[in-house]
Amino acid sequence: MADKICSQLCNMLSDDEKILPVIVQVNDNLMEEDEKMILQAGGTVKSKLSIINSYGAELTVKAIKDLIANPRIKKVYYDGEVQAI
């Protein structure tokens, strides 16, 4: 399952109740069931990123751990701020 979580996010998974901004990438095209899955896990969908088959969301660490067991989930990334050097 660790292959479904980006390395940066792996270092943030110690507190199950912590809420993190993430990008949840799914296999194939976005489906209504994917969004429902995020909501049922207690998450909030912030945006649909259809060009990369992903959702911008806020999820607890526990919800992230639960979601990666689903075969529809391809990868979960930390949605952090990126700065040019």
N, C-alpha and C positions, 0 to 999 in steps of 0.2 A: 504493500500500500504506500510505502514511502515514495515510490516512483510517481505517485499521483499528487505529491505536494512539492512545490518549489523549495529549493534549499534555504532560501531566506525565511520562508514561512516555517520550516521545520524547527528553527531556533526559537519560535514564539509559541509553541504548543504546550507549555507547562501548566497554564492556568485555564481550566476548562470553562470558566465563566467569562473570561476576557472576550470582548467583542473586537473583531478585526475587519478592516476593509479588505475584500478579496475579489479576485476575478475567478469565476468558476467556468471552466471550459468543458463543454460537453462533446461527446462523440456525435458526429453528423450534424444536421441542422437543429436550430433551436425548436423546441416543442413546448406546448403549453404545460405538459406534465413536468418539464424541467423546472419551470418557474414555480409550479405548485410544490415541487420537492423542496426547493429552497425555503419557501414560505412555511411549509409544514415542519421544517427543521428549526423554525423560530427565527429565520433570517429575514432580512429586508432586501428586496431587489431594488437597486439604485438605477441601473441602466441595462439595456440590451445591446450587446455588441455583436450583432449578427455576422459581421464580416469575419470575425474570428470564432464564431460559434460559442459565445461566452456571455455571461452576465456579470455586471458589477454588482456586488452585494456586500452586506455586513452580516457576519455570522459569528457565533460564539465558537471558541476552540472545540468544544464538545460537538457542535453541529458539523464543523469541518471534518472531524474524525468520523462521524456517522455518515456523512455524505460520500466520502471517498470509497466506501464499501459498495456504492451503487455502480453498476457497470456502465451507466450513461455518463458518469463523470470521467473525463479524460485527465484533467489536471486542475489544481487549485493554486493560484498565484497570490502573493501578497500584493495588494494594490497601493503601493507606496509612491511617494513623490519622487520624480526623476528629475535630475538637474544636469544640464550640460556643463562640461568642464571647460 
